[in-house]
Amino acid sequence: MYISITTLGLEQSKVAELTAFYEHLLPALQNVKGWRRLYLLVNRETGEGKILVMWDTEADAYAFESSGNYRAIISQLQGVLSGPVDREVLEVVLQASSADERSSKTPRGI
């Protein structure tokens, strides 16, 4: 499993707009090959935001970016962004949950 992390500067007054944008986008994202889950994180004091997306494979994460869909999404967000956007893809080597859920390690381990 892989996670793409997009870091962005966000106009502090635009958090609700960003959230609504992604809520509207979710049905389309859920049909993208390898897409699993999205987390939208914001620091309301600093205006920093992060978008974490879980992918089945590294290839899926990069295919989404190279398809042009990622850039199309970012271009639609220009009215809520206040700074540069950066994206990286990282491998998940350990995943843990609360005691009510199982703890697991990816097959490759650490």
C-alpha positions as CSV (number, residue, x, y, z in Angstrom):
1,M,0.0,0.0,0.0
2,Y,1.2,3.5,-0.8
3,I,0.1,7.0,0.3
4,S,0.4,10.1,-1.7
5,I,0.8,13.2,0.4
6,T,-0.1,16.6,-1.1
7,T,1.0,19.6,1.0
8,L,-0.6,22.9,0.2
9,G,-1.0,26.4,1.5
10,L,-4.6,27.2,2.2
11,E,-6.5,30.4,2.6
12,Q,-7.7,30.0,6.2
13,S,-11.2,31.2,5.4
14,K,-11.6,28.6,2.6
15,V,-11.5,25.3,4.6
16,A,-15.2,24.7,4.1
17,E,-14.9,25.4,0.4
18,L,-12.0,22.9,0.1
19,T,-14.0,20.3,2.1
20,A,-17.1,20.7,-0.1
21,F,-14.9,20.4,-3.2
22,Y,-13.5,17.1,-2.1
23,E,-16.9,15.8,-0.9
24,H,-18.2,16.5,-4.4
25,L,-15.2,14.9,-6.0
26,L,-15.3,11.6,-3.9
27,P,-17.6,9.6,-6.2
28,A,-15.3,10.2,-9.2
29,L,-12.2,9.4,-7.1
30,Q,-13.7,6.1,-5.8
31,N,-13.7,4.9,-9.4
32,V,-10.0,5.6,-10.0
33,K,-7.9,2.4,-10.2
34,G,-6.2,1.6,-6.9
35,W,-7.7,4.5,-5.0
36,R,-8.6,3.4,-1.4
37,R,-9.1,6.3,1.0
38,L,-8.6,10.0,1.4
39,Y,-7.9,12.1,4.4
40,L,-8.1,15.9,4.2
41,L,-6.1,17.6,7.0
42,V,-5.8,21.2,7.9
43,N,-4.1,23.4,10.4
44,R,-6.6,26.3,10.7
45,E,-4.0,28.5,12.5
46,T,-1.3,28.2,9.9
47,G,-3.3,27.5,6.8
48,E,-1.3,24.4,6.0
49,G,-3.2,21.6,4.5
50,K,-2.4,18.0,3.6
51,I,-4.3,15.6,1.4
52,L,-3.4,11.9,2.1
53,V,-4.6,9.4,-0.4
54,M,-4.2,5.6,0.1
55,W,-3.4,3.6,-3.1
56,D,-3.1,-0.1,-3.7
57,T,0.3,0.2,-5.5
58,E,2.9,2.8,-6.2
59,A,2.1,2.5,-9.9
60,D,-1.6,3.5,-9.2
61,A,-0.5,6.6,-7.3
62,Y,1.8,7.8,-10.1
63,A,-0.7,6.8,-12.8
64,F,-3.2,9.2,-11.3
65,E,-0.7,12.0,-11.3
66,S,0.5,11.3,-14.9
67,S,-3.1,11.0,-16.2
68,G,-3.6,14.7,-15.8
69,N,-6.4,14.2,-13.2
70,Y,-4.2,15.4,-10.3
71,R,-3.2,18.6,-12.1
72,A,-6.8,19.3,-13.1
73,I,-7.9,19.0,-9.5
74,I,-5.2,21.3,-8.3
75,S,-6.0,23.9,-11.0
76,Q,-9.6,23.9,-9.8
77,L,-8.4,24.8,-6.3
78,Q,-6.5,27.9,-7.2
79,G,-9.1,30.1,-5.5
80,V,-8.6,28.4,-2.1
81,L,-4.8,27.9,-2.3
82,S,-2.4,30.5,-0.9
83,G,1.0,28.9,-1.8
84,P,2.8,26.2,-3.6
85,V,1.6,22.6,-3.8
86,D,3.9,19.6,-3.3
87,R,3.2,15.9,-3.8
88,E,5.1,12.8,-2.7
89,V,4.3,9.1,-2.7
90,L,5.5,6.9,0.2
91,E,5.2,3.2,0.9
92,V,3.2,2.2,4.0
93,V,5.5,-0.2,6.0
94,L,3.4,-0.4,9.1
95,Q,-0.3,0.1,9.7
96,A,-1.9,0.0,13.2
97,S,-5.4,0.5,14.5
98,S,-7.1,0.7,17.9
99,A,-7.4,-2.3,20.1
100,D,-10.8,-3.0,18.5
101,E,-9.1,-3.5,15.1
102,R,-6.3,-5.7,14.0
103,S,-2.7,-4.4,13.8
104,S,-0.9,-5.3,10.6
105,K,2.4,-5.0,8.8
106,T,2.7,-4.9,5.1
107,P,4.2,-8.1,3.5
108,R,7.6,-6.5,3.1
109,G,7.8,-5.4,6.7
110,I,10.1,-2.6,7.8
